[in-house]
């Protein structure tokens, strides 16, 4: 009986910790969503396929942006148009980085929870709602990444 009770208490501790983490995540997401304006909708979803890895704060690269559904990573398509860069994420709301808010584009090796070969991530540095962000993308091939980066630089 004692072993079962200890096992039950351990499971309950894990459940309580999971609930507290979920509550903290939700509070942080809602707090960010109230201070950061919603991002413009993506206008062109017929671009190069890639992986959306993360969007982080420029001055704090270990802090993932959670506002407006920006937290989860997954498959995406990016396209460069006259208005800016459209990032269309599967299962999430797409967003657009306008040309006026674009600061630059870099290559990086790591972000908040992902490390790849040297220069394997394309990092888009941009500004919105008075904050600077870095959106990290991972392309399937070097050629696709170079095509995208050349389109952005035009």
C-alpha positions in Angstrom: 0.0 0.0 0.0 2.9 2.4 0.8 4.4 1.9 -2.7 1.1 2.7 -4.4 0.7 5.9 -2.2 4.2 7.1 -3.0 3.6 6.4 -6.7 0.3 8.3 -6.6 1.9 11.3 -4.9 4.7 11.4 -7.4 2.2 11.4 -10.3 0.2 14.1 -8.6 3.4 16.3 -8.2 4.1 15.9 -11.9 0.5 16.9 -12.8 0.6 19.9 -10.5 4.0 21.1 -12.0 2.6 20.6 -15.5 -0.5 22.7 -14.6 1.6 25.5 -13.1 3.8 25.6 -16.2 0.8 25.8 -18.5 -0.7 28.6 -16.4 2.6 30.5 -16.5 2.9 30.0 -20.3 -0.6 31.3 -20.8 -0.1 34.4 -18.6 3.1 35.3 -20.4 1.4 34.9 -23.8 -1.5 37.0 -22.8 0.8 39.7 -21.3 2.8 39.9 -24.5 -0.3 40.0 -26.6 -1.6 43.0 -24.7 1.6 45.0 -25.1 2.5 44.0 -28.7 0.2 44.9 -31.5 -1.0 42.1 -33.8 1.2 41.5 -36.8 0.1 42.2 -40.3 -1.4 39.2 -42.2 0.8 37.4 -44.7 -0.2 38.4 -48.3 1.6 35.7 -50.4 1.7 32.1 -49.3 3.2 30.7 -52.5 6.9 30.9 -51.5 9.8 28.7 -50.6 9.1 26.0 -48.1 11.1 26.1 -44.9 10.9 25.6 -41.2 9.8 28.4 -38.9 12.1 27.9 -36.0 11.4 30.9 -33.7 10.9 34.6 -33.2 12.9 36.0 -30.3 13.5 39.4 -28.9 16.7 41.0 -30.4 18.0 42.2 -27.0 17.2 38.9 -25.3 17.7 36.0 -27.7 16.8 33.4 -25.1 13.2 34.9 -24.8 10.8 33.4 -27.3 8.0 35.7 -28.5 4.7 34.0 -27.5 2.3 36.8 -28.5 -0.3 36.2 -31.2 0.6 32.6 -31.7 4.3 33.1 -32.5 5.6 30.5 -30.1 5.2 27.2 -31.8 7.7 26.2 -34.5 6.7 24.2 -37.6 6.5 24.1 -41.4 6.2 27.4 -43.3 6.4 29.0 -46.6 8.1 32.4 -47.1 7.7 34.8 -50.0 9.3 38.1 -50.7 6.9 40.7 -52.4 6.7 44.4 -52.9 5.2 44.8 -49.4 7.7 42.7 -47.6 8.3 39.2 -46.4 5.3 36.9 -45.9 5.7 34.0 -43.5 2.9 31.5 -43.8 3.0 28.9 -41.1 1.0 25.6 -41.3 -1.6 25.5 -38.6 -0.8 29.0 -37.3 -1.6 32.5 -38.3 0.8 33.8 -41.0 2.4 37.2 -40.6 4.2 39.8 -42.7 7.4 41.7 -42.1 7.0 45.0 -44.0 10.0 46.3 -45.9 9.9 49.5 -43.8 10.3 47.4 -40.6 13.1 45.2 -41.9 16.5 45.9 -40.4 18.6 43.2 -41.9 19.2 39.5 -42.6 21.9 37.4 -41.1 23.0 33.8 -40.9 23.2 32.2 -37.5 24.0 28.8 -35.9 21.7 28.7 -32.9 18.5 30.1 -31.5 16.6 29.5 -28.3 16.2 25.7 -28.6 17.8 24.8 -31.9 21.4 24.5 -32.9 22.5 23.6 -36.5 25.6 23.6 -38.7 27.4 27.0 -38.9 25.2 29.5 -40.8 22.3 27.0 -41.1 19.7 29.4 -39.9 18.5 32.5 -41.7 17.8 35.3 -39.2 15.5 38.2 -40.2 16.0 41.2 -37.9 12.9 43.5 -37.9 11.0 46.0 -35.8 7.4 46.1 -34.7 5.5 47.9 -31.9 8.8 49.6 -30.7 10.5 46.2 -30.2 13.2 44.5 -32.3 12.7 40.8 -33.1 14.7 38.1 -34.8 12.7 35.5 -36.8 14.8 32.4 -37.5 14.1 30.2 -40.5 15.7 26.9 -41.7 15.6 26.2 -45.4 15.8 22.7 -46.8 18.7 23.4 -49.1 21.5 26.0 -49.4 20.2 27.0 -52.8 16.7 27.8 -51.5 18.2 29.9 -48.7 20.4 31.8 -51.1 17.4 32.5 -53.4 15.4 33.8 -50.5 18.3 36.0 -49.2 19.0 37.4 -52.6 15.3 38.3 -53.0 15.3 40.1 -49.7 18.4 42.1 -50.5 16.9 43.4 -53.8 
